[in-house]
Amino acid sequence: MGNIAKYGIIAAVLAGFYFYSNSNTSDYVEDDIDLNAVLDVTVDTIYRYEDKMKVQGEGSVDSDAAFVGFTEELGVNLNNALPAIYPGKIGISPQNDASVYAFDDKNANKIADEGELGLFIIEIDGENSRVIASSQSGAVNDHHFSGSGILTGLLIGSMLNRQRGAGVNSKSLAGKKPVTAKAAARARAGSGSHSKGK
């Protein structure tokens, strides 16, 4: 009977250790947002919008209007993606630095209201011909452009001009490397920071 009790205690200790180890990893919350899907839709929208602008004639489109028009189309495409990128309505807000801020547009008014959760940010890295998506948890993913022709287009050109005008450090964008949500959470935990968001 004594051996059974001893083995029972050992088993309980091992089970407790196993549970503790696994429960610690649950602190690293995975994002619900598939940044790879976000980037697929974004790059596809860039190409389609560039094609649309070529048909209209580049001289007839204002660069700021092109960026705003692109973000509107991107919002539609992100919300229509299958499988769904996010269960709620994704709102899109074009920023002065040519980044695109995506948020949970609970009231579907296309405005980032107080209390509406930020989902991800999309940026253009002109130096390395890539689009970068960063989640609010700190996860980062990127897609490279296929070919350099798109970088000479009105849309990307206007986005890069907006970046320069807003004082964006292109070197810091170029230095952004892909990071998983789990690695980002570990980095936050290691720095003692528990804040989420940018």
N, C-alpha and C positions, 0 to 999 in steps of 0.2 A: 504494500500500500504506500510505503514511503517513497519508493522509486516512481510510482505513478504520479504522486504529488510533485516530486522533483522535476520529472519530465513535463508535467503540466505547466509548472512555473517557467521552465526554459522555453516551452512553446509559446506561452503568453508573452514573454519578453521579446522573443523573435518576431512574433506577430505585431507587437506594439512598435518595434523598431521599423518593421516593413511599412506599417501604416503611417508612421511619422515621416519616414523618408518620402513616401509617395504623396503625403499631404503637403509637404514642403514644396514639391514641384508644382502643386496646383496654385501657388502664389503667382506663378508666371502665366498670367492669363493670355491665352492665344486670341488674336484678333478675329472677329467675325468677318472682317473685310478681307477678301482675297485680292491682294495688291496686284498679283499677276493678271487677274481678270480686269482690274481697273486699268492697267497699262495697255492691255490688248485693245480695250475699247478706246482709250485715249489716242493711241497711235493710229488706229483705223480711222478715227474721227479726224485727226490731223490730215491724213492723206485724202480723205473724201472732201474735206473742206477746202483744201488746196486745189483739188480738181474743180470744185464748184466755182472757186474764184477765177481759175483760168478761163472757164467758160464765160463768166461775166466780164472778164477783162480786168487785169490787175490795176490798170490806171483808174478804173471806175470805183474802186473800193478804198475807203479810208482805213488806215492801218488800225486805229483804235476800234472802229466799227467792226473790222475783221476779227479782232480778238474777242470782242463782246459776242459777236455772232457765233464764233467757234465755241465759246463757253456755253452758250445756250444750246447749241447742237450737242455738245458733249453731255450736258445734263440730261437731255432726252435719251441719248444712247445709253448712258449709265443706268437710267431707270428702266429701260426696255431690255437690258441685257438678260440673256437666258444661259445658264441658270442665274437667278437674281443675285446681284452683288450685295444688296442690303435689303432686309425685309421691309423697311420703311421707305419714305420718300427721300431721295437724295437731292439736296439743294446745292446749287453751284454758285460761287461768288468769285468773279474775276478780281484779282488784287492789282494794286498799282505796280508791283514788282514783277508782273507777268506770271505769278503763280496762280493756281486755281484752288480755292478753298472749298472743300465739300463738307456738308453738314447734314444732320438729321432734320429735315424740314417738316417738323411735326404738323404745322398748320398749312403746309403747301402754299405759302405766300411768296416763295422764292427769295426770302430775306432771312439772313442769319439772326434770329431774334435771341434775346437773352434766355439762357437755359437750354437752347438747342445744341445738342452734342456735336462737336467737330468729329468728322470721320477720317479724313485724309487730306493731304495737300499734294498737288501735282506741280512739278517744276521742270523747266527745260535747262539742260546742261549743254550749252552750245559748243563748249570746248571738246567734249567727248561725244557729241551727236547722240544724246540719249534723253529720254524722258524719265523722271524720277518720281515715284510715289512714296510718301511717308505717312504712316498712320499716326494717330494720336498717342499710341503706346510707345512710339519710337522705332517701330519696324520700318525698314526701307527696302524697296525693290526698284529695279530699273529695266528699261528696254532700250536697246540701241536702234537708231534709224538704219534702215537698209539703204545705203547710198547717201551722197551728200547733196543731191539736188534739192531736197526738201528744205535744207538750210538756207537756200537762196530765195525761197518763196516769201511772199509778202507776209503771210501769217507768222511764220517763225522769225522772220526778220523784225517784224514789229514787236514780237515778244522779247527778243533779245535787246532791242532798243529800249523797251520799257524797263528791263532789268538794269541796263546801264544808267538810265535816267533816275532810277530809284536807288542807285548806289549798291546794287547787289554785288557781292564779291564772287566773281565767276570761279576763282580758285577754290573757295569753300564748297561751291556746288560741285566742281569737278572732283573734289576730295570725298564726296558722299559715297559711301560704299553700302551694298546691300547688307541688311541686318535682320535677323528673324525677330519675331515678337518675343520669343523666349529669351534670346540673347539680350534684347533691349531691356527686358524686365530684370534680368540678372545684373546688368550694368547699373540700372537704377538702384537695385537693392544694395549693390556693392558700394555705391556712392552715398548711401543713406537717404536717398531721395525717394519719396513715395508719390510724387506728383505725377499726374498724367496730363497729357496734352502738350502743346507747343507754346 
